[in-house]
Amino acid sequence: MAAFANNRGGYLVFGVKDGTGEVVGLSSDKFIEYDAARLSARIHDVVQPELDWDKSVIEICGKRLGLIYVAESRLKPIVGIKDSGSIEDGAVYFRYPGETRRIRHVDLMNLIMKREQRLSATISDQVARIAQVGPYDAAILDTSAGELEVSGTTFLLARPLRDQINRLARGEYKDKDQDFELAGTIGVKGGTGAQTVIKGSVSDYDILRDFIDRVDVANPFDYIRHFLDTQTVWLPLFRFVLLYGKPIPQLVTELEKLPKLKPTSWTKLRLRLEGKRDRKRTYASPSQPLPNALAKGEALTLATDQDAIDAMRTMSSVEISTKNEAAVFQTLANALAVFDANRNVTLFAEIRYAASFVDQELYREACNNLGD
């Protein structure tokens, strides 16, 4: 994947024989069910900068093939950051015809030269554009920090909105005639007033954040509908179903009429709604701090990524009830604060799993009673 990103991008195909390319199909559902967040965590643990990639399933001659598409990186070279398996610390891999190997010196120099040329051209174009528009009407958006400066005032863009803008800039949405709705939160840097919420589509982070904050969102159906378009099956669901207020059979009928970018996500969503797919309980030893804290009705303070990961992995071993509900949600909020500080994708996945379990325990039964 790093080699593809360092060249012009490419596809990894699962379900064909090496050498001959014979289509044999996927032998199980492992590729389909594998969590994209876990794969991202594995990738970004061994190479940097981050890769842009997507996972999908297609059918050819009645057989399913798994595809992983890796986009050409705008930040070449992608470099190994530690020794792990076939990856070496400091190594740059490149895709040559029929093989992946460490980049040749001449290709590395050419890659760096092209990056510098693009950077120079981009800066020149931006300066010319600012001169044309005028310094008071031009705006500068720092997509890494999420800061938008307009006429001397700096606005802060919440992470989900920033990510949507980055995806648009990378050209992930190819339909030029399509209209896009950006959704997120904007606030004035240093301001103390309430932030402005832009209504529209939601993201995985929005669902997790608003569940943990127990926000009574005005558009709960948009939160439920998001499950049709994401690879992630484990996000809080039932609280938003309660806010929507319609019985599950009626909700399923409404969802069936909608287009589904991720058909497998629809299958898993339906199983969850019908009570046929659960987050399973795990075992926790008596010495683990989270069960002990929650038994006292106390939230657990989390200082590091590993503290938060361990706590989230233990959450499903706890009996969730109204007695410890406040402490549970505060612990989830503490874990999300650690994620916001460090952006550890493994931690984000574990928070999703833990929040999904809490959501299931507290709200699913009430959803089953809607309409009674």
KOLZA-962950 format. One line per 4 residues: their letters; for each residue z, x, y of C-alpha. Coordinates in Angstrom, 3 decimals, decimal comma. Example, Ala and Ser with C-alpha at 12.3 -4.5 7.8 and 13.67 -1.06 7.14 Angstrom:
2
as> 7,800 12,300 -4,500  7,140 13,670 -1,060
//
This chain:
372
maaf> 0,000 0,000 0,000  0,768 2,870 2,380  -2,577 4,472 1,509  -4,456 1,248 2,297
annr> -2,611 0,896 5,611  -3,505 4,482 6,544  -7,204 3,790 5,894  -8,877 0,428 6,589
ggyl> -6,571 -1,883 4,629  -7,233 -3,278 1,170  -6,234 -5,508 -1,731  -4,064 -4,943 -4,778
vfgv> -5,207 -7,288 -7,552  -2,958 -8,378 -10,428  -4,499 -9,933 -13,520  -7,423 -7,565 -14,141
kdgt> -7,686 -4,705 -16,614  -7,541 -1,186 -15,229  -10,829 0,646 -15,518  -13,032 -2,269 -16,557
gevv> -11,964 -4,858 -13,974  -12,073 -7,573 -16,640  -10,397 -10,769 -15,431  -7,516 -11,559 -17,796
glss> -5,268 -13,552 -15,443  -1,539 -13,419 -14,808  0,424 -13,586 -18,051  3,494 -15,216 -16,455
dkfi> 4,841 -16,661 -13,184  6,677 -13,442 -12,261  4,174 -12,508 -9,535  4,305 -16,006 -8,043
eyda> 8,097 -16,243 -8,090  8,837 -12,704 -6,896  10,611 -12,937 -3,525  8,485 -11,467 -0,718
arls> 11,638 -10,490 1,199  12,778 -8,280 -1,676  9,389 -6,589 -1,844  9,490 -5,986 1,921
arih> 12,930 -4,454 1,566  11,688 -2,137 -1,186  8,606 -1,080 0,811  10,441 -0,414 4,035
dvvq> 13,152 1,480 2,215  10,648 4,202 1,297  7,885 4,177 3,960  7,775 3,689 7,725
peld> 6,551 2,237 10,094  6,507 -1,271 8,668  3,458 -2,484 6,765  1,647 -5,732 7,491
wdks> 0,903 -7,429 4,178  0,559 -10,815 2,517  0,911 -12,136 -1,027  -1,226 -14,933 -2,502
viei> -2,605 -16,367 -5,744  -6,243 -17,351 -6,369  -8,080 -18,798 -9,361  -11,266 -17,296 -10,840
cgkr> -12,931 -18,604 -13,988  -9,887 -20,740 -14,685  -7,508 -17,749 -14,528  -4,939 -16,960 -11,870
lgli> -5,018 -13,627 -10,047  -2,300 -12,253 -7,799  -3,367 -10,627 -4,546  -1,463 -8,414 -2,154
yvae> -3,434 -7,784 1,030  -2,421 -4,777 3,121  -3,704 -4,675 6,703  -4,853 -1,510 8,420
srlk> -1,910 -0,170 10,393  -2,038 0,160 14,166  0,692 2,823 13,945  -0,818 5,416 11,622
pivg> 0,273 7,417 9,806  2,551 5,506 7,441  4,929 8,167 6,104  7,264 8,395 3,111
ikds> 10,861 8,573 4,365  12,622 9,582 1,148  11,941 10,749 -2,405  11,655 7,656 -4,586
gsie> 9,510 7,398 -7,704  6,024 8,594 -6,795  6,847 8,568 -3,041  7,832 11,878 -1,452
dgav> 9,802 12,316 1,752  7,400 13,219 4,587  4,246 12,550 2,550  1,251 10,686 3,991
yfry> -0,876 8,822 1,431  -4,515 7,866 1,945  -6,994 5,703 0,072  -10,046 7,625 -1,092
pget> -12,882 6,076 -3,172  -11,294 5,107 -6,492  -7,981 6,880 -5,922  -4,817 7,149 -3,837
rrir> -3,400 10,585 -3,062  -1,827 12,682 -0,327  -4,033 12,885 2,723  -6,234 15,923 3,310
hvdl> -5,563 17,944 6,445  -8,903 17,075 8,035  -8,362 13,343 7,476  -4,839 13,517 8,902
mnli> -6,090 15,276 12,031  -8,873 12,707 12,391  -6,357 9,862 11,987  -4,076 11,300 14,693
mkre> -7,012 11,949 17,037  -8,217 8,335 16,718  -4,713 7,053 17,400  -4,519 9,094 20,596
qrls> -7,960 7,881 21,677  -6,968 4,244 21,156  -3,737 4,786 23,068  -5,542 6,382 26,003
atis> -8,157 3,611 26,107  -5,483 0,909 25,919  -3,494 2,397 28,804  -6,640 2,698 30,943
dqva> -7,591 -0,918 30,237  -4,103 -2,152 31,051  -3,931 -0,273 34,343  -7,347 -1,632 35,332
riaq> -6,272 -5,176 34,423  -3,050 -4,933 36,443  -5,054 -3,672 39,434  -7,422 -6,635 39,076
vgpy> -4,699 -9,283 38,736  -2,294 -7,711 41,227  1,166 -6,306 40,571  3,000 -9,521 41,545
daai> 0,984 -11,803 39,246  0,807 -9,456 36,251  3,449 -9,538 33,507  4,541 -6,859 31,051
ldts> 5,748 -7,829 27,571  7,694 -5,295 25,526  7,227 -6,741 22,036  9,680 -4,297 20,429
agel> 12,564 -5,208 22,760  11,380 -8,778 23,387  11,465 -8,348 27,175  8,952 -10,056 29,478
evsg> 8,919 -8,800 33,087  7,360 -11,063 35,725  7,622 -10,302 39,448  10,732 -8,208 38,979
ttfl> 12,558 -10,727 36,755  13,096 -9,835 33,086  13,119 -12,586 30,469  14,362 -12,140 26,902
larp> 12,326 -13,548 23,998  14,253 -14,418 20,844  13,145 -12,600 17,697  11,210 -15,506 16,076
lrdq> 9,098 -16,037 19,201  8,512 -12,295 19,497  7,374 -12,127 15,854  4,912 -14,989 16,354
inrl> 3,347 -13,209 19,333  3,057 -10,003 17,315  1,321 -11,831 14,469  -1,159 -13,312 16,921
arge> -1,780 -9,879 18,450  -2,409 -8,365 15,012  -5,067 -10,990 14,368  -3,322 -12,628 11,407
ykdk> -4,630 -16,003 12,576  -8,384 -15,732 12,171  -9,530 -19,208 13,280  -10,682 -18,647 16,849
dqdf> -10,970 -22,398 17,507  -7,406 -23,108 16,407  -4,723 -23,988 18,947  -1,355 -22,294 18,489
elag> 2,109 -23,560 19,333  4,637 -20,804 19,913  8,254 -21,763 19,325  11,364 -19,861 20,274
tigv> 14,037 -19,171 22,839  13,708 -17,539 26,265  16,564 -16,469 28,518  16,904 -14,502 31,754
kggt> 18,194 -10,985 31,151  21,727 -10,790 32,463  21,773 -14,521 33,139  24,722 -16,699 32,169
gaqt> 23,015 -20,089 32,135  21,719 -21,978 29,119  18,598 -20,671 27,491  15,374 -22,650 27,456
vikg> 14,162 -23,836 24,050  10,412 -24,170 23,575  9,732 -26,972 21,098  7,147 -26,491 18,391
svsd> 6,937 -24,832 14,978  9,954 -23,103 13,454  10,488 -19,895 11,498  12,704 -18,770 8,614
ydil> 15,078 -17,279 11,168  15,215 -20,511 13,197  16,225 -22,474 10,109  18,919 -19,974 9,188
rdfi> 20,244 -19,584 12,734  20,413 -23,304 13,492  22,018 -24,055 10,128  24,733 -21,445 10,647
drvd> 25,332 -22,660 14,222  25,261 -26,264 12,915  22,817 -27,318 15,616  21,798 -30,994 15,542
vanp> 18,115 -30,199 16,044  15,937 -32,868 17,606  13,009 -32,206 15,236  14,512 -31,902 11,718
fdyi> 11,235 -32,855 9,995  9,613 -29,698 11,416  12,362 -27,674 9,749  11,721 -29,378 6,405
rhfl> 7,937 -29,121 6,752  8,238 -25,354 7,273  8,989 -24,993 3,544  5,335 -25,878 2,828
dtqt> 4,124 -22,832 4,771  6,582 -20,111 3,760  6,901 -17,943 0,654  10,661 -18,274 0,932
vwlp> 12,179 -21,020 -1,211  15,825 -20,232 -0,480  16,639 -21,454 3,009  19,088 -24,196 4,073
lfrf> 17,412 -27,560 3,490  19,747 -30,485 2,897  21,477 -30,487 6,293  18,087 -30,987 7,935
vlly> 17,299 -33,767 5,451  20,526 -35,484 6,533  19,546 -35,109 10,186  16,150 -36,632 9,382
gkpi> 17,962 -39,526 7,780  15,368 -40,780 5,309  15,923 -41,130 1,534  14,570 -38,237 -0,505
pqlv> 11,845 -40,278 -2,318  10,492 -41,410 1,068  10,635 -37,849 2,398  8,750 -36,553 -0,670
tele> 6,037 -39,175 -0,085  5,653 -38,039 3,535  5,456 -34,374 2,540  2,846 -35,075 -0,145
klpk> 0,397 -36,168 2,559  0,592 -32,865 4,458  -1,635 -29,772 3,961  0,071 -27,053 1,959
lkpt> -0,673 -23,416 2,779  1,651 -22,345 -0,049  1,249 -24,803 -2,977  3,883 -23,022 -5,058
swtk> 6,351 -23,472 -2,194  5,724 -27,231 -2,311  6,448 -27,282 -6,040  9,739 -25,459 -5,542
lrlr> 10,670 -27,598 -2,536  10,149 -30,773 -4,542  12,292 -29,434 -7,371  15,084 -28,688 -4,897
legk> 14,860 -32,114 -3,292  15,001 -33,774 -6,711  18,040 -31,731 -7,759  16,174 -29,718 -10,404
rdrk> 16,500 -26,279 -8,779  19,886 -24,896 -7,703  21,424 -21,762 -6,356  23,584 -20,706 -9,319
rtya> 27,200 -19,703 -9,047  28,052 -16,065 -9,602  31,222 -14,356 -10,807  33,516 -12,534 -8,394
spsq> 36,448 -10,351 -9,369  39,854 -11,219 -7,845  39,772 -7,988 -5,842  36,714 -8,939 -3,797
plpn> 37,698 -9,712 -0,182  35,563 -12,797 0,540  37,109 -15,221 -2,014  40,579 -14,065 -0,991
alak> 39,887 -14,588 2,722  38,260 -17,991 2,275  41,092 -19,147 0,011  43,325 -18,682 3,068
geal> 40,819 -20,438 5,328  39,995 -17,177 7,093  36,577 -15,770 7,979  35,718 -12,278 6,774
tlat> 35,042 -9,610 9,394  31,940 -7,562 8,537  31,339 -4,114 10,005  28,345 -2,688 8,115
dqda> 25,160 -3,851 6,408  26,702 -3,155 3,000  29,869 -5,099 3,865  27,720 -8,076 4,813
idam> 25,454 -7,779 1,744  28,462 -7,641 -0,598  30,044 -10,660 1,071  26,858 -12,714 0,917
rtms> 26,345 -11,897 -2,764  29,879 -13,144 -3,449  29,541 -16,390 -1,459  28,221 -18,426 -4,386
svei> 31,357 -17,646 -6,421  33,507 -19,575 -3,926  34,378 -23,269 -4,070  33,062 -24,613 -0,756
stkn> 34,947 -27,567 0,740  36,078 -29,015 4,058  39,204 -26,850 3,753  37,325 -23,565 4,100
eaav> 34,118 -24,851 5,720  34,857 -23,399 9,175  35,683 -19,985 7,698  32,533 -20,063 5,548
fqtl> 30,253 -20,731 8,507  32,003 -18,108 10,636  31,510 -15,547 7,845  27,799 -16,444 7,687
anal> 27,632 -16,030 11,477  29,323 -12,625 11,220  26,741 -11,528 8,640  23,853 -12,746 10,803
avfd> 25,284 -10,807 13,754  25,170 -7,641 11,637  21,545 -8,445 10,738  20,651 -9,034 14,405
anrn> 22,020 -5,587 15,225  20,281 -3,633 12,446  17,392 -5,841 11,163  18,064 -5,014 7,518
vtlf> 15,632 -7,192 5,531  17,739 -6,992 2,366  20,697 -8,389 4,287  18,535 -11,200 5,702
aeir> 17,534 -12,208 2,173  21,157 -12,236 1,015  22,190 -14,379 4,005  19,426 -16,839 3,082
yaas> 20,664 -17,063 -0,499  24,294 -17,526 0,577  23,442 -20,130 3,232  21,290 -22,029 0,724
fvdq> 24,259 -22,228 -1,646  26,600 -23,441 1,109  24,004 -26,016 2,193  23,636 -27,222 -1,397
elyr> 27,392 -27,559 -1,928  28,168 -29,331 1,335  25,186 -31,576 1,989  23,081 -32,291 -1,116
eacn> 25,244 -35,114 -2,475  25,128 -36,897 0,895  21,334 -36,558 0,867  21,194 -38,205 -2,556
nlgd> 23,073 -41,186 -1,092  20,718 -41,730 1,832  19,378 -45,279 1,741  22,143 -46,615 -0,539
//
